[in-house]
Amino acid sequence: IKQAVALGQRLRKRRSKVHYICSSDLPRAKLTADTIAKIVGLEEVEVFEALRERCFGIFEGCTRGEVETKFPNEFAESRKFDLHYKVPGGESRQEVLDRCLPVLDEIADA
Protein backbone atom coordinates (compact mmCIF):
# COMPACT_ATOMS: atom_id res chain seq x y z
CA ILE A 1 0.00 0.00 0.00
CA LYS A 2 2.93 2.33 0.66
CA GLN A 3 3.81 2.26 -3.07
CA ALA A 4 0.18 2.91 -4.04
CA VAL A 5 0.07 5.94 -1.74
CA ALA A 6 3.34 7.25 -3.18
CA LEU A 7 2.07 6.81 -6.74
CA GLY A 8 -1.25 8.46 -5.90
CA GLN A 9 0.54 11.44 -4.40
CA ARG A 10 2.83 11.73 -7.40
CA LEU A 11 -0.10 11.57 -9.84
CA ARG A 12 -2.04 14.17 -7.82
CA LYS A 13 0.85 16.63 -8.23
CA ARG A 14 0.92 16.29 -12.04
CA ARG A 15 -0.61 18.98 -14.21
CA SER A 16 -2.79 16.51 -16.10
CA LYS A 17 -5.69 15.09 -14.10
CA VAL A 18 -6.31 11.36 -13.79
CA HIS A 19 -9.77 10.66 -15.22
CA TYR A 20 -9.94 6.89 -15.05
CA ILE A 21 -8.45 3.97 -13.15
CA CYS A 22 -9.14 0.31 -13.80
CA SER A 23 -8.05 -2.85 -12.05
CA SER A 24 -8.44 -6.58 -12.02
CA ASP A 25 -11.00 -7.93 -9.59
CA LEU A 26 -8.38 -9.55 -7.36
CA PRO A 27 -8.49 -8.01 -3.88
CA ARG A 28 -4.85 -6.89 -3.76
CA ALA A 29 -5.07 -5.17 -7.15
CA LYS A 30 -8.43 -3.58 -6.31
CA LEU A 31 -7.13 -2.27 -2.98
CA THR A 32 -4.11 -0.75 -4.73
CA ALA A 33 -6.31 0.90 -7.37
CA ASP A 34 -8.81 2.16 -4.77
CA THR A 35 -5.98 3.69 -2.74
CA ILE A 36 -4.65 5.56 -5.77
CA ALA A 37 -8.15 6.63 -6.85
CA LYS A 38 -8.94 8.12 -3.47
CA ILE A 39 -5.75 10.17 -3.46
CA VAL A 40 -6.30 11.55 -6.98
CA GLY A 41 -9.95 12.32 -6.31
CA LEU A 42 -11.71 9.59 -8.26
CA GLU A 43 -14.73 7.95 -6.70
CA GLU A 44 -14.74 4.79 -8.74
CA VAL A 45 -12.37 2.17 -10.09
CA GLU A 46 -13.62 0.06 -12.97
CA VAL A 47 -12.97 -3.62 -12.38
CA PHE A 48 -12.30 -6.23 -15.06
CA GLU A 49 -11.86 -9.92 -14.29
CA ALA A 50 -9.97 -10.26 -17.59
CA LEU A 51 -7.15 -8.09 -16.22
CA ARG A 52 -6.14 -10.70 -13.68
CA GLU A 53 -2.48 -11.60 -13.57
CA ARG A 54 -1.29 -14.63 -15.47
CA CYS A 55 -1.86 -18.01 -13.88
CA PHE A 56 1.43 -19.88 -13.57
CA GLY A 57 -0.04 -23.24 -12.59
CA ILE A 58 2.49 -25.49 -10.85
CA PHE A 59 4.84 -22.51 -10.45
CA GLU A 60 2.34 -20.61 -8.27
CA GLY A 61 3.66 -19.84 -4.80
CA CYS A 62 7.23 -20.88 -5.62
CA THR A 63 10.32 -18.76 -5.80
CA ARG A 64 12.31 -18.83 -9.02
CA GLY A 65 14.89 -21.05 -7.33
CA GLU A 66 12.21 -23.49 -6.21
CA VAL A 67 10.74 -23.62 -9.71
CA GLU A 68 14.16 -24.30 -11.24
CA THR A 69 14.76 -27.13 -8.75
CA LYS A 70 11.30 -28.72 -8.63
CA PHE A 71 10.32 -28.27 -12.27
CA PRO A 72 13.54 -28.00 -14.34
CA ASN A 73 11.99 -29.13 -17.63
CA GLU A 74 8.95 -26.88 -17.34
CA PHE A 75 11.15 -23.96 -16.27
CA ALA A 76 13.43 -24.45 -19.29
CA GLU A 77 10.42 -24.55 -21.62
CA SER A 78 8.93 -21.43 -20.04
CA ARG A 79 12.16 -19.51 -20.66
CA LYS A 80 11.90 -20.08 -24.44
CA PHE A 81 9.14 -17.43 -24.61
CA ASP A 82 6.93 -19.56 -26.82
CA LEU A 83 3.59 -17.74 -26.89
CA HIS A 84 1.72 -21.02 -26.82
CA TYR A 85 3.65 -22.88 -24.11
CA LYS A 86 1.51 -23.45 -21.05
CA VAL A 87 2.99 -24.40 -17.69
CA PRO A 88 0.90 -27.33 -16.41
CA GLY A 89 -2.19 -25.89 -14.74
CA GLY A 90 -1.41 -22.39 -15.97
CA GLU A 91 -2.00 -20.06 -18.91
CA SER A 92 0.07 -19.54 -22.02
CA ARG A 93 1.21 -16.06 -22.97
CA GLN A 94 -1.20 -16.22 -25.91
CA GLU A 95 -4.11 -17.02 -23.61
CA VAL A 96 -3.27 -13.98 -21.48
CA LEU A 97 -3.16 -11.79 -24.59
CA ASP A 98 -6.45 -13.21 -25.82
CA ARG A 99 -8.02 -12.48 -22.44
CA CYS A 100 -6.59 -9.00 -21.87
CA LEU A 101 -6.43 -7.33 -25.28
CA PRO A 102 -10.20 -7.06 -25.85
CA VAL A 103 -10.59 -5.32 -22.48
CA LEU A 104 -7.66 -3.00 -23.20
CA ASP A 105 -9.28 -2.13 -26.54
CA GLU A 106 -12.57 -1.44 -24.73
CA ILE A 107 -10.78 0.84 -22.26
CA ALA A 108 -8.92 2.67 -25.05
CA ASP A 109 -12.18 3.24 -26.96
CA ALA A 110 -14.04 4.61 -23.94
C-alpha positions as CSV (number, residue, x, y, z in Angstrom):
1,I,0.0,0.0,0.0
2,K,2.9,2.3,0.7
3,Q,3.8,2.3,-3.1
4,A,0.2,2.9,-4.0
5,V,0.1,5.9,-1.7
6,A,3.3,7.2,-3.2
7,L,2.1,6.8,-6.7
8,G,-1.3,8.5,-5.9
9,Q,0.5,11.4,-4.4
10,R,2.8,11.7,-7.4
11,L,-0.1,11.6,-9.8
12,R,-2.0,14.2,-7.8
13,K,0.8,16.6,-8.2
14,R,0.9,16.3,-12.0
15,R,-0.6,19.0,-14.2
16,S,-2.8,16.5,-16.1
17,K,-5.7,15.1,-14.1
18,V,-6.3,11.4,-13.8
19,H,-9.8,10.7,-15.2
20,Y,-9.9,6.9,-15.1
21,I,-8.5,4.0,-13.2
22,C,-9.1,0.3,-13.8
23,S,-8.1,-2.8,-12.0
24,S,-8.4,-6.6,-12.0
25,D,-11.0,-7.9,-9.6
26,L,-8.4,-9.5,-7.4
27,P,-8.5,-8.0,-3.9
28,R,-4.9,-6.9,-3.8
29,A,-5.1,-5.2,-7.1
30,K,-8.4,-3.6,-6.3
31,L,-7.1,-2.3,-3.0
32,T,-4.1,-0.7,-4.7
33,A,-6.3,0.9,-7.4
34,D,-8.8,2.2,-4.8
35,T,-6.0,3.7,-2.7
36,I,-4.7,5.6,-5.8
37,A,-8.2,6.6,-6.9
38,K,-8.9,8.1,-3.5
39,I,-5.8,10.2,-3.5
40,V,-6.3,11.6,-7.0
41,G,-10.0,12.3,-6.3
42,L,-11.7,9.6,-8.3
43,E,-14.7,8.0,-6.7
44,E,-14.7,4.8,-8.7
45,V,-12.4,2.2,-10.1
46,E,-13.6,0.1,-13.0
47,V,-13.0,-3.6,-12.4
48,F,-12.3,-6.2,-15.1
49,E,-11.9,-9.9,-14.3
50,A,-10.0,-10.3,-17.6
51,L,-7.1,-8.1,-16.2
52,R,-6.1,-10.7,-13.7
53,E,-2.5,-11.6,-13.6
54,R,-1.3,-14.6,-15.5
55,C,-1.9,-18.0,-13.9
56,F,1.4,-19.9,-13.6
57,G,0.0,-23.2,-12.6
58,I,2.5,-25.5,-10.9
59,F,4.8,-22.5,-10.5
60,E,2.3,-20.6,-8.3
61,G,3.7,-19.8,-4.8
62,C,7.2,-20.9,-5.6
63,T,10.3,-18.8,-5.8
64,R,12.3,-18.8,-9.0
65,G,14.9,-21.1,-7.3
66,E,12.2,-23.5,-6.2
67,V,10.7,-23.6,-9.7
68,E,14.2,-24.3,-11.2
69,T,14.8,-27.1,-8.7
70,K,11.3,-28.7,-8.6
71,F,10.3,-28.3,-12.3
72,P,13.5,-28.0,-14.3
73,N,12.0,-29.1,-17.6
74,E,9.0,-26.9,-17.3
75,F,11.1,-24.0,-16.3
76,A,13.4,-24.5,-19.3
77,E,10.4,-24.5,-21.6
78,S,8.9,-21.4,-20.0
79,R,12.2,-19.5,-20.7
80,K,11.9,-20.1,-24.4
81,F,9.1,-17.4,-24.6
82,D,6.9,-19.6,-26.8
83,L,3.6,-17.7,-26.9
84,H,1.7,-21.0,-26.8
85,Y,3.7,-22.9,-24.1
86,K,1.5,-23.4,-21.0
87,V,3.0,-24.4,-17.7
88,P,0.9,-27.3,-16.4
89,G,-2.2,-25.9,-14.7
90,G,-1.4,-22.4,-16.0
91,E,-2.0,-20.1,-18.9
92,S,0.1,-19.5,-22.0
93,R,1.2,-16.1,-23.0
94,Q,-1.2,-16.2,-25.9
95,E,-4.1,-17.0,-23.6
96,V,-3.3,-14.0,-21.5
97,L,-3.2,-11.8,-24.6
98,D,-6.5,-13.2,-25.8
99,R,-8.0,-12.5,-22.4
100,C,-6.6,-9.0,-21.9
101,L,-6.4,-7.3,-25.3
102,P,-10.2,-7.1,-25.8
103,V,-10.6,-5.3,-22.5
104,L,-7.7,-3.0,-23.2
105,D,-9.3,-2.1,-26.5
106,E,-12.6,-1.4,-24.7
107,I,-10.8,0.8,-22.3
108,A,-8.9,2.7,-25.1
109,D,-12.2,3.2,-27.0
110,A,-14.0,4.6,-23.9
